[in-house]
Amino acid sequence: MALTPSAMLALDTPLPREALLQGLLPVSGPPLQHALRPGRPLLVLFLCPHCPFVKHVEAEIGRLQADWGERAAILAICSNSITTHPQDGPEGMAAQARCNGWRFPYLHDPSQSVARAFQAACTPDPFLFDAEGRLAYRGQLDPSRPGNGLPCDGRDVRAAMAALLEGSRPSAEQTPSIGCNIKWHPATGAAPAGDGA
């Protein structure tokens, strides 16, 4: 299985709000506008139902949701091509959210325009924006990976969020996330269609 790192979008990049508002179809959770309310940090996660790296962190994402409550928002997006990976379509996404008790918006990106706006590369690919909508953290949730024996505790993204909630900036030393590549539509030629996962 080939591993793909996150592209590490430049820190302080503004939240691509227009792309979010135009390119996404709701699948589960509250309306998108709930997550985009101003004045609080926003964690945007590129996920999908089938990826083993996502399955590895599903429970921790639920814990983040519970621990942060209304102090921060979470928004999840699946951009995988359902031509090559039909299990990552809305039905699979809704089942994934239901199974994990996720109550945040989970949206489908059928044109993949939102993934391109974020320069998302893999699943999971987290992006944490501050209350002013500037990118403060991008990279791994924590150092754990399927099978490496490390605890999945979200320590990296938790530390970044704690800094924001305390009114400071996260450290700029950030480690890329690693996972399966986003499954681009075959016609685009943007990236290899699959990595076996």
PyMOL CGO cylinders between C-alpha atoms (Angstrom):
from pymol import cmd
from pymol.cgo import CYLINDER

trace = [
    CYLINDER, 0.00, 0.00, 0.00, 1.45, 3.38, -1.05, 0.3, 1, 1, 1, 1, 1, 1,
    CYLINDER, 1.45, 3.38, -1.05, 1.38, 6.12, 1.58, 0.3, 1, 1, 1, 1, 1, 1,
    CYLINDER, 1.38, 6.12, 1.58, 0.69, 9.75, 0.74, 0.3, 1, 1, 1, 1, 1, 1,
    CYLINDER, 0.69, 9.75, 0.74, 1.68, 12.69, 3.00, 0.3, 1, 1, 1, 1, 1, 1,
    CYLINDER, 1.68, 12.69, 3.00, -0.36, 15.85, 3.35, 0.3, 1, 1, 1, 1, 1, 1,
    CYLINDER, -0.36, 15.85, 3.35, 0.76, 18.74, 1.12, 0.3, 1, 1, 1, 1, 1, 1,
    CYLINDER, 0.76, 18.74, 1.12, 1.15, 21.12, 4.10, 0.3, 1, 1, 1, 1, 1, 1,
    CYLINDER, 1.15, 21.12, 4.10, -0.77, 24.14, 2.84, 0.3, 1, 1, 1, 1, 1, 1,
    CYLINDER, -0.77, 24.14, 2.84, 0.94, 27.39, 3.91, 0.3, 1, 1, 1, 1, 1, 1,
    CYLINDER, 0.94, 27.39, 3.91, 0.13, 28.54, 7.44, 0.3, 1, 1, 1, 1, 1, 1,
    CYLINDER, 0.13, 28.54, 7.44, -2.09, 31.66, 7.63, 0.3, 1, 1, 1, 1, 1, 1,
    CYLINDER, -2.09, 31.66, 7.63, -3.87, 30.68, 4.41, 0.3, 1, 1, 1, 1, 1, 1,
    CYLINDER, -3.87, 30.68, 4.41, -7.47, 31.95, 4.65, 0.3, 1, 1, 1, 1, 1, 1,
    CYLINDER, -7.47, 31.95, 4.65, -10.28, 29.42, 4.96, 0.3, 1, 1, 1, 1, 1, 1,
    CYLINDER, -10.28, 29.42, 4.96, -11.58, 28.82, 1.40, 0.3, 1, 1, 1, 1, 1, 1,
    CYLINDER, -11.58, 28.82, 1.40, -15.12, 29.69, 2.45, 0.3, 1, 1, 1, 1, 1, 1,
    CYLINDER, -15.12, 29.69, 2.45, -16.44, 30.24, -1.07, 0.3, 1, 1, 1, 1, 1, 1,
    CYLINDER, -16.44, 30.24, -1.07, -15.35, 26.76, -2.16, 0.3, 1, 1, 1, 1, 1, 1,
    CYLINDER, -15.35, 26.76, -2.16, -17.01, 25.26, 0.91, 0.3, 1, 1, 1, 1, 1, 1,
    CYLINDER, -17.01, 25.26, 0.91, -20.28, 27.06, 0.25, 0.3, 1, 1, 1, 1, 1, 1,
    CYLINDER, -20.28, 27.06, 0.25, -20.43, 26.17, -3.43, 0.3, 1, 1, 1, 1, 1, 1,
    CYLINDER, -20.43, 26.17, -3.43, -18.97, 22.70, -3.77, 0.3, 1, 1, 1, 1, 1, 1,
    CYLINDER, -18.97, 22.70, -3.77, -20.39, 20.45, -1.05, 0.3, 1, 1, 1, 1, 1, 1,
    CYLINDER, -20.39, 20.45, -1.05, -23.44, 18.21, -0.69, 0.3, 1, 1, 1, 1, 1, 1,
    CYLINDER, -23.44, 18.21, -0.69, -24.67, 17.53, 2.87, 0.3, 1, 1, 1, 1, 1, 1,
    CYLINDER, -24.67, 17.53, 2.87, -24.70, 13.89, 3.97, 0.3, 1, 1, 1, 1, 1, 1,
    CYLINDER, -24.70, 13.89, 3.97, -25.08, 13.90, 7.76, 0.3, 1, 1, 1, 1, 1, 1,
    CYLINDER, -25.08, 13.90, 7.76, -24.96, 16.20, 10.77, 0.3, 1, 1, 1, 1, 1, 1,
    CYLINDER, -24.96, 16.20, 10.77, -26.16, 19.79, 11.07, 0.3, 1, 1, 1, 1, 1, 1,
    CYLINDER, -26.16, 19.79, 11.07, -26.03, 22.29, 8.19, 0.3, 1, 1, 1, 1, 1, 1,
    CYLINDER, -26.03, 22.29, 8.19, -22.62, 23.49, 7.02, 0.3, 1, 1, 1, 1, 1, 1,
    CYLINDER, -22.62, 23.49, 7.02, -23.34, 26.98, 8.37, 0.3, 1, 1, 1, 1, 1, 1,
    CYLINDER, -23.34, 26.98, 8.37, -23.30, 25.55, 11.90, 0.3, 1, 1, 1, 1, 1, 1,
    CYLINDER, -23.30, 25.55, 11.90, -19.57, 24.81, 11.55, 0.3, 1, 1, 1, 1, 1, 1,
    CYLINDER, -19.57, 24.81, 11.55, -18.84, 28.12, 9.80, 0.3, 1, 1, 1, 1, 1, 1,
    CYLINDER, -18.84, 28.12, 9.80, -20.16, 30.34, 12.58, 0.3, 1, 1, 1, 1, 1, 1,
    CYLINDER, -20.16, 30.34, 12.58, -17.47, 32.99, 13.22, 0.3, 1, 1, 1, 1, 1, 1,
    CYLINDER, -17.47, 32.99, 13.22, -15.54, 33.45, 16.43, 0.3, 1, 1, 1, 1, 1, 1,
    CYLINDER, -15.54, 33.45, 16.43, -14.30, 29.93, 17.13, 0.3, 1, 1, 1, 1, 1, 1,
    CYLINDER, -14.30, 29.93, 17.13, -11.64, 27.59, 15.72, 0.3, 1, 1, 1, 1, 1, 1,
    CYLINDER, -11.64, 27.59, 15.72, -12.63, 25.19, 12.95, 0.3, 1, 1, 1, 1, 1, 1,
    CYLINDER, -12.63, 25.19, 12.95, -11.10, 21.76, 12.30, 0.3, 1, 1, 1, 1, 1, 1,
    CYLINDER, -11.10, 21.76, 12.30, -11.66, 20.59, 8.72, 0.3, 1, 1, 1, 1, 1, 1,
    CYLINDER, -11.66, 20.59, 8.72, -11.01, 16.89, 8.15, 0.3, 1, 1, 1, 1, 1, 1,
    CYLINDER, -11.01, 16.89, 8.15, -10.73, 15.13, 4.80, 0.3, 1, 1, 1, 1, 1, 1,
    CYLINDER, -10.73, 15.13, 4.80, -11.96, 11.60, 5.48, 0.3, 1, 1, 1, 1, 1, 1,
    CYLINDER, -11.96, 11.60, 5.48, -13.61, 8.66, 3.75, 0.3, 1, 1, 1, 1, 1, 1,
    CYLINDER, -13.61, 8.66, 3.75, -15.32, 5.46, 4.86, 0.3, 1, 1, 1, 1, 1, 1,
    CYLINDER, -15.32, 5.46, 4.86, -12.95, 2.83, 3.47, 0.3, 1, 1, 1, 1, 1, 1,
    CYLINDER, -12.95, 2.83, 3.47, -9.44, 4.07, 4.33, 0.3, 1, 1, 1, 1, 1, 1,
    CYLINDER, -9.44, 4.07, 4.33, -7.64, 2.07, 7.07, 0.3, 1, 1, 1, 1, 1, 1,
    CYLINDER, -7.64, 2.07, 7.07, -5.89, 5.23, 8.26, 0.3, 1, 1, 1, 1, 1, 1,
    CYLINDER, -5.89, 5.23, 8.26, -9.26, 6.92, 8.76, 0.3, 1, 1, 1, 1, 1, 1,
    CYLINDER, -9.26, 6.92, 8.76, -10.70, 3.87, 10.49, 0.3, 1, 1, 1, 1, 1, 1,
    CYLINDER, -10.70, 3.87, 10.49, -7.72, 4.04, 12.85, 0.3, 1, 1, 1, 1, 1, 1,
    CYLINDER, -7.72, 4.04, 12.85, -8.64, 7.58, 13.99, 0.3, 1, 1, 1, 1, 1, 1,
    CYLINDER, -8.64, 7.58, 13.99, -12.47, 7.43, 13.90, 0.3, 1, 1, 1, 1, 1, 1,
    CYLINDER, -12.47, 7.43, 13.90, -12.85, 6.96, 17.66, 0.3, 1, 1, 1, 1, 1, 1,
    CYLINDER, -12.85, 6.96, 17.66, -10.44, 9.81, 18.41, 0.3, 1, 1, 1, 1, 1, 1,
    CYLINDER, -10.44, 9.81, 18.41, -12.39, 12.13, 16.13, 0.3, 1, 1, 1, 1, 1, 1,
    CYLINDER, -12.39, 12.13, 16.13, -15.45, 11.31, 18.22, 0.3, 1, 1, 1, 1, 1, 1,
    CYLINDER, -15.45, 11.31, 18.22, -13.50, 12.12, 21.39, 0.3, 1, 1, 1, 1, 1, 1,
    CYLINDER, -13.50, 12.12, 21.39, -12.41, 15.47, 19.95, 0.3, 1, 1, 1, 1, 1, 1,
    CYLINDER, -12.41, 15.47, 19.95, -16.03, 16.28, 19.21, 0.3, 1, 1, 1, 1, 1, 1,
    CYLINDER, -16.03, 16.28, 19.21, -17.02, 15.43, 22.79, 0.3, 1, 1, 1, 1, 1, 1,
    CYLINDER, -17.02, 15.43, 22.79, -14.08, 17.20, 24.45, 0.3, 1, 1, 1, 1, 1, 1,
    CYLINDER, -14.08, 17.20, 24.45, -14.30, 20.48, 22.52, 0.3, 1, 1, 1, 1, 1, 1,
    CYLINDER, -14.30, 20.48, 22.52, -18.07, 20.85, 22.59, 0.3, 1, 1, 1, 1, 1, 1,
    CYLINDER, -18.07, 20.85, 22.59, -19.12, 24.28, 21.34, 0.3, 1, 1, 1, 1, 1, 1,
    CYLINDER, -19.12, 24.28, 21.34, -15.70, 25.88, 21.91, 0.3, 1, 1, 1, 1, 1, 1,
    CYLINDER, -15.70, 25.88, 21.91, -14.60, 24.69, 18.48, 0.3, 1, 1, 1, 1, 1, 1,
    CYLINDER, -14.60, 24.69, 18.48, -16.25, 23.35, 15.35, 0.3, 1, 1, 1, 1, 1, 1,
    CYLINDER, -16.25, 23.35, 15.35, -15.52, 20.26, 13.29, 0.3, 1, 1, 1, 1, 1, 1,
    CYLINDER, -15.52, 20.26, 13.29, -16.36, 19.77, 9.63, 0.3, 1, 1, 1, 1, 1, 1,
    CYLINDER, -16.36, 19.77, 9.63, -15.60, 16.60, 7.64, 0.3, 1, 1, 1, 1, 1, 1,
    CYLINDER, -15.60, 16.60, 7.64, -15.42, 16.19, 3.87, 0.3, 1, 1, 1, 1, 1, 1,
    CYLINDER, -15.42, 16.19, 3.87, -15.13, 13.15, 1.61, 0.3, 1, 1, 1, 1, 1, 1,
    CYLINDER, -15.13, 13.15, 1.61, -13.67, 14.01, -1.80, 0.3, 1, 1, 1, 1, 1, 1,
    CYLINDER, -13.67, 14.01, -1.80, -12.94, 10.51, -3.11, 0.3, 1, 1, 1, 1, 1, 1,
    CYLINDER, -12.94, 10.51, -3.11, -14.21, 9.57, -6.55, 0.3, 1, 1, 1, 1, 1, 1,
    CYLINDER, -14.21, 9.57, -6.55, -17.23, 7.31, -6.27, 0.3, 1, 1, 1, 1, 1, 1,
    CYLINDER, -17.23, 7.31, -6.27, -16.47, 6.12, -9.80, 0.3, 1, 1, 1, 1, 1, 1,
    CYLINDER, -16.47, 6.12, -9.80, -13.44, 4.24, -8.53, 0.3, 1, 1, 1, 1, 1, 1,
    CYLINDER, -13.44, 4.24, -8.53, -14.51, 3.89, -4.87, 0.3, 1, 1, 1, 1, 1, 1,
    CYLINDER, -14.51, 3.89, -4.87, -18.32, 3.69, -4.64, 0.3, 1, 1, 1, 1, 1, 1,
    CYLINDER, -18.32, 3.69, -4.64, -18.08, 2.69, -0.98, 0.3, 1, 1, 1, 1, 1, 1,
    CYLINDER, -18.08, 2.69, -0.98, -17.00, 6.28, -0.27, 0.3, 1, 1, 1, 1, 1, 1,
    CYLINDER, -17.00, 6.28, -0.27, -20.25, 7.77, -1.54, 0.3, 1, 1, 1, 1, 1, 1,
    CYLINDER, -20.25, 7.77, -1.54, -23.00, 9.38, 0.57, 0.3, 1, 1, 1, 1, 1, 1,
    CYLINDER, -23.00, 9.38, 0.57, -24.47, 6.06, 1.75, 0.3, 1, 1, 1, 1, 1, 1,
    CYLINDER, -24.47, 6.06, 1.75, -21.13, 4.86, 3.10, 0.3, 1, 1, 1, 1, 1, 1,
    CYLINDER, -21.13, 4.86, 3.10, -20.42, 8.26, 4.62, 0.3, 1, 1, 1, 1, 1, 1,
    CYLINDER, -20.42, 8.26, 4.62, -23.77, 8.36, 6.42, 0.3, 1, 1, 1, 1, 1, 1,
    CYLINDER, -23.77, 8.36, 6.42, -23.18, 4.87, 7.82, 0.3, 1, 1, 1, 1, 1, 1,
    CYLINDER, -23.18, 4.87, 7.82, -19.70, 5.85, 9.00, 0.3, 1, 1, 1, 1, 1, 1,
    CYLINDER, -19.70, 5.85, 9.00, -21.01, 8.96, 10.78, 0.3, 1, 1, 1, 1, 1, 1,
    CYLINDER, -21.01, 8.96, 10.78, -23.86, 7.02, 12.36, 0.3, 1, 1, 1, 1, 1, 1,
    CYLINDER, -23.86, 7.02, 12.36, -21.58, 4.19, 13.55, 0.3, 1, 1, 1, 1, 1, 1,
    CYLINDER, -21.58, 4.19, 13.55, -19.19, 6.67, 15.21, 0.3, 1, 1, 1, 1, 1, 1,
    CYLINDER, -19.19, 6.67, 15.21, -21.79, 9.03, 16.67, 0.3, 1, 1, 1, 1, 1, 1,
    CYLINDER, -21.79, 9.03, 16.67, -20.44, 12.01, 14.73, 0.3, 1, 1, 1, 1, 1, 1,
    CYLINDER, -20.44, 12.01, 14.73, -22.70, 15.04, 15.10, 0.3, 1, 1, 1, 1, 1, 1,
    CYLINDER, -22.70, 15.04, 15.10, -20.72, 17.50, 12.99, 0.3, 1, 1, 1, 1, 1, 1,
    CYLINDER, -20.72, 17.50, 12.99, -21.41, 18.22, 9.30, 0.3, 1, 1, 1, 1, 1, 1,
    CYLINDER, -21.41, 18.22, 9.30, -20.08, 15.50, 7.00, 0.3, 1, 1, 1, 1, 1, 1,
    CYLINDER, -20.08, 15.50, 7.00, -20.21, 16.55, 3.36, 0.3, 1, 1, 1, 1, 1, 1,
    CYLINDER, -20.21, 16.55, 3.36, -19.54, 15.05, -0.03, 0.3, 1, 1, 1, 1, 1, 1,
    CYLINDER, -19.54, 15.05, -0.03, -17.28, 16.86, -2.53, 0.3, 1, 1, 1, 1, 1, 1,
    CYLINDER, -17.28, 16.86, -2.53, -18.42, 15.34, -5.85, 0.3, 1, 1, 1, 1, 1, 1,
    CYLINDER, -18.42, 15.34, -5.85, -16.47, 17.73, -8.09, 0.3, 1, 1, 1, 1, 1, 1,
    CYLINDER, -16.47, 17.73, -8.09, -13.35, 17.53, -5.86, 0.3, 1, 1, 1, 1, 1, 1,
    CYLINDER, -13.35, 17.53, -5.86, -13.16, 21.33, -6.06, 0.3, 1, 1, 1, 1, 1, 1,
    CYLINDER, -13.16, 21.33, -6.06, -13.03, 21.66, -2.28, 0.3, 1, 1, 1, 1, 1, 1,
    CYLINDER, -13.03, 21.66, -2.28, -10.14, 19.19, -1.98, 0.3, 1, 1, 1, 1, 1, 1,
    CYLINDER, -10.14, 19.19, -1.98, -8.27, 21.23, -4.58, 0.3, 1, 1, 1, 1, 1, 1,
    CYLINDER, -8.27, 21.23, -4.58, -8.98, 24.50, -2.75, 0.3, 1, 1, 1, 1, 1, 1,
    CYLINDER, -8.98, 24.50, -2.75, -7.43, 23.01, 0.42, 0.3, 1, 1, 1, 1, 1, 1,
    CYLINDER, -7.43, 23.01, 0.42, -4.65, 21.19, -1.47, 0.3, 1, 1, 1, 1, 1, 1,
    CYLINDER, -4.65, 21.19, -1.47, -5.84, 18.09, 0.37, 0.3, 1, 1, 1, 1, 1, 1,
    CYLINDER, -5.84, 18.09, 0.37, -3.79, 15.03, -0.53, 0.3, 1, 1, 1, 1, 1, 1,
    CYLINDER, -3.79, 15.03, -0.53, -4.64, 12.14, 1.77, 0.3, 1, 1, 1, 1, 1, 1,
    CYLINDER, -4.64, 12.14, 1.77, -7.10, 10.67, 4.23, 0.3, 1, 1, 1, 1, 1, 1,
    CYLINDER, -7.10, 10.67, 4.23, -7.08, 11.72, 6.96, 0.3, 1, 1, 1, 1, 1, 1,
    CYLINDER, -7.08, 11.72, 6.96, -5.90, 15.25, 6.17, 0.3, 1, 1, 1, 1, 1, 1,
    CYLINDER, -5.90, 15.25, 6.17, -6.65, 17.73, 9.01, 0.3, 1, 1, 1, 1, 1, 1,
    CYLINDER, -6.65, 17.73, 9.01, -6.69, 21.54, 8.69, 0.3, 1, 1, 1, 1, 1, 1,
    CYLINDER, -6.69, 21.54, 8.69, -7.20, 23.70, 11.81, 0.3, 1, 1, 1, 1, 1, 1,
    CYLINDER, -7.20, 23.70, 11.81, -8.24, 27.33, 11.31, 0.3, 1, 1, 1, 1, 1, 1,
    CYLINDER, -8.24, 27.33, 11.31, -8.25, 29.97, 14.04, 0.3, 1, 1, 1, 1, 1, 1,
    CYLINDER, -8.25, 29.97, 14.04, -11.28, 32.03, 15.02, 0.3, 1, 1, 1, 1, 1, 1,
    CYLINDER, -11.28, 32.03, 15.02, -10.39, 34.59, 12.32, 0.3, 1, 1, 1, 1, 1, 1,
    CYLINDER, -10.39, 34.59, 12.32, -10.35, 31.92, 9.62, 0.3, 1, 1, 1, 1, 1, 1,
    CYLINDER, -10.35, 31.92, 9.62, -6.56, 31.63, 9.16, 0.3, 1, 1, 1, 1, 1, 1,
    CYLINDER, -6.56, 31.63, 9.16, -4.80, 28.28, 8.92, 0.3, 1, 1, 1, 1, 1, 1,
    CYLINDER, -4.80, 28.28, 8.92, -3.01, 27.62, 12.21, 0.3, 1, 1, 1, 1, 1, 1,
    CYLINDER, -3.01, 27.62, 12.21, -2.23, 23.91, 11.94, 0.3, 1, 1, 1, 1, 1, 1,
    CYLINDER, -2.23, 23.91, 11.94, -2.12, 21.23, 9.26, 0.3, 1, 1, 1, 1, 1, 1,
    CYLINDER, -2.12, 21.23, 9.26, -0.67, 17.81, 9.68, 0.3, 1, 1, 1, 1, 1, 1,
    CYLINDER, -0.67, 17.81, 9.68, -1.11, 14.61, 11.62, 0.3, 1, 1, 1, 1, 1, 1,
    CYLINDER, -1.11, 14.61, 11.62, -3.62, 14.08, 14.39, 0.3, 1, 1, 1, 1, 1, 1,
    CYLINDER, -3.62, 14.08, 14.39, -0.87, 12.23, 16.29, 0.3, 1, 1, 1, 1, 1, 1,
    CYLINDER, -0.87, 12.23, 16.29, 2.08, 9.92, 15.53, 0.3, 1, 1, 1, 1, 1, 1,
    CYLINDER, 2.08, 9.92, 15.53, -0.01, 6.74, 15.64, 0.3, 1, 1, 1, 1, 1, 1,
    CYLINDER, -0.01, 6.74, 15.64, -0.62, 4.73, 12.49, 0.3, 1, 1, 1, 1, 1, 1,
    CYLINDER, -0.62, 4.73, 12.49, -2.41, 1.41, 11.96, 0.3, 1, 1, 1, 1, 1, 1,
    CYLINDER, -2.41, 1.41, 11.96, -0.22, -1.28, 13.47, 0.3, 1, 1, 1, 1, 1, 1,
    CYLINDER, -0.22, -1.28, 13.47, 2.56, 0.91, 14.93, 0.3, 1, 1, 1, 1, 1, 1,
    CYLINDER, 2.56, 0.91, 14.93, 1.41, 0.40, 18.53, 0.3, 1, 1, 1, 1, 1, 1,
    CYLINDER, 1.41, 0.40, 18.53, 1.33, 4.11, 19.46, 0.3, 1, 1, 1, 1, 1, 1,
    CYLINDER, 1.33, 4.11, 19.46, -1.78, 5.44, 21.19, 0.3, 1, 1, 1, 1, 1, 1,
    CYLINDER, -1.78, 5.44, 21.19, -4.29, 7.24, 18.99, 0.3, 1, 1, 1, 1, 1, 1,
    CYLINDER, -4.29, 7.24, 18.99, -4.84, 10.27, 21.20, 0.3, 1, 1, 1, 1, 1, 1,
    CYLINDER, -4.84, 10.27, 21.20, -4.88, 13.22, 18.78, 0.3, 1, 1, 1, 1, 1, 1,
    CYLINDER, -4.88, 13.22, 18.78, -2.02, 14.85, 20.68, 0.3, 1, 1, 1, 1, 1, 1,
    CYLINDER, -2.02, 14.85, 20.68, -0.75, 17.05, 17.83, 0.3, 1, 1, 1, 1, 1, 1,
    CYLINDER, -0.75, 17.05, 17.83, -4.09, 18.54, 16.84, 0.3, 1, 1, 1, 1, 1, 1,
    CYLINDER, -4.09, 18.54, 16.84, -5.13, 18.76, 20.50, 0.3, 1, 1, 1, 1, 1, 1,
    CYLINDER, -5.13, 18.76, 20.50, -2.00, 20.79, 21.32, 0.3, 1, 1, 1, 1, 1, 1,
    CYLINDER, -2.00, 20.79, 21.32, -2.69, 23.11, 18.40, 0.3, 1, 1, 1, 1, 1, 1,
    CYLINDER, -2.69, 23.11, 18.40, -6.30, 23.59, 19.47, 0.3, 1, 1, 1, 1, 1, 1,
    CYLINDER, -6.30, 23.59, 19.47, -5.27, 24.20, 23.09, 0.3, 1, 1, 1, 1, 1, 1,
    CYLINDER, -5.27, 24.20, 23.09, -2.94, 26.96, 21.93, 0.3, 1, 1, 1, 1, 1, 1,
    CYLINDER, -2.94, 26.96, 21.93, -5.73, 28.62, 19.94, 0.3, 1, 1, 1, 1, 1, 1,
    CYLINDER, -5.73, 28.62, 19.94, -8.22, 28.38, 22.80, 0.3, 1, 1, 1, 1, 1, 1,
    CYLINDER, -8.22, 28.38, 22.80, -5.63, 29.98, 25.08, 0.3, 1, 1, 1, 1, 1, 1,
    CYLINDER, -5.63, 29.98, 25.08, -5.12, 32.87, 22.66, 0.3, 1, 1, 1, 1, 1, 1,
    CYLINDER, -5.12, 32.87, 22.66, -1.71, 31.85, 21.31, 0.3, 1, 1, 1, 1, 1, 1,
    CYLINDER, -1.71, 31.85, 21.31, -0.41, 30.28, 18.10, 0.3, 1, 1, 1, 1, 1, 1,
    CYLINDER, -0.41, 30.28, 18.10, 0.49, 26.61, 17.67, 0.3, 1, 1, 1, 1, 1, 1,
    CYLINDER, 0.49, 26.61, 17.67, 4.13, 25.77, 17.02, 0.3, 1, 1, 1, 1, 1, 1,
    CYLINDER, 4.13, 25.77, 17.02, 5.02, 26.10, 13.35, 0.3, 1, 1, 1, 1, 1, 1,
    CYLINDER, 5.02, 26.10, 13.35, 6.92, 22.79, 13.55, 0.3, 1, 1, 1, 1, 1, 1,
    CYLINDER, 6.92, 22.79, 13.55, 4.21, 20.46, 12.27, 0.3, 1, 1, 1, 1, 1, 1,
    CYLINDER, 4.21, 20.46, 12.27, 4.39, 16.89, 10.98, 0.3, 1, 1, 1, 1, 1, 1,
    CYLINDER, 4.39, 16.89, 10.98, 2.50, 15.93, 7.83, 0.3, 1, 1, 1, 1, 1, 1,
    CYLINDER, 2.50, 15.93, 7.83, -0.39, 13.54, 8.06, 0.3, 1, 1, 1, 1, 1, 1,
    CYLINDER, -0.39, 13.54, 8.06, 0.05, 10.26, 6.21, 0.3, 1, 1, 1, 1, 1, 1,
    CYLINDER, 0.05, 10.26, 6.21, -2.63, 8.07, 4.71, 0.3, 1, 1, 1, 1, 1, 1,
    CYLINDER, -2.63, 8.07, 4.71, -4.22, 6.83, 1.52, 0.3, 1, 1, 1, 1, 1, 1,
    CYLINDER, -4.22, 6.83, 1.52, -4.21, 9.30, -1.34, 0.3, 1, 1, 1, 1, 1, 1,
    CYLINDER, -4.21, 9.30, -1.34, -7.43, 11.08, -2.24, 0.3, 1, 1, 1, 1, 1, 1,
    CYLINDER, -7.43, 11.08, -2.24, -9.00, 9.07, -5.06, 0.3, 1, 1, 1, 1, 1, 1,
    CYLINDER, -9.00, 9.07, -5.06, -9.13, 11.61, -7.89, 0.3, 1, 1, 1, 1, 1, 1,
    CYLINDER, -9.13, 11.61, -7.89, -11.60, 11.18, -10.72, 0.3, 1, 1, 1, 1, 1, 1,
    CYLINDER, -11.60, 11.18, -10.72, -9.86, 9.20, -13.48, 0.3, 1, 1, 1, 1, 1, 1,
    CYLINDER, -9.86, 9.20, -13.48, -10.58, 11.81, -16.16, 0.3, 1, 1, 1, 1, 1, 1,
    CYLINDER, -10.58, 11.81, -16.16, -8.74, 14.61, -14.36, 0.3, 1, 1, 1, 1, 1, 1,
    CYLINDER, -8.74, 14.61, -14.36, -5.32, 12.98, -14.39, 0.3, 1, 1, 1, 1, 1, 1,
    CYLINDER, -5.32, 12.98, -14.39, -4.61, 14.96, -11.22, 0.3, 1, 1, 1, 1, 1, 1,
    CYLINDER, -4.61, 14.96, -11.22, -3.11, 12.04, -9.35, 0.3, 1, 1, 1, 1, 1, 1,
    CYLINDER, -3.11, 12.04, -9.35, -2.97, 8.24, -9.54, 0.3, 1, 1, 1, 1, 1, 1,
    CYLINDER, -2.97, 8.24, -9.54, -6.47, 6.81, -9.20, 0.3, 1, 1, 1, 1, 1, 1,
    CYLINDER, -6.47, 6.81, -9.20, -5.62, 4.33, -6.47, 0.3, 1, 1, 1, 1, 1, 1,
    CYLINDER, -5.62, 4.33, -6.47, -3.02, 3.07, -4.08, 0.3, 1, 1, 1, 1, 1, 1,
    CYLINDER, -3.02, 3.07, -4.08, -4.57, -0.27, -3.30, 0.3, 1, 1, 1, 1, 1, 1,
    CYLINDER, -4.57, -0.27, -3.30, -6.30, 1.02, -0.16, 0.3, 1, 1, 1, 1, 1, 1,
]
cmd.load_cgo(trace, "trace")
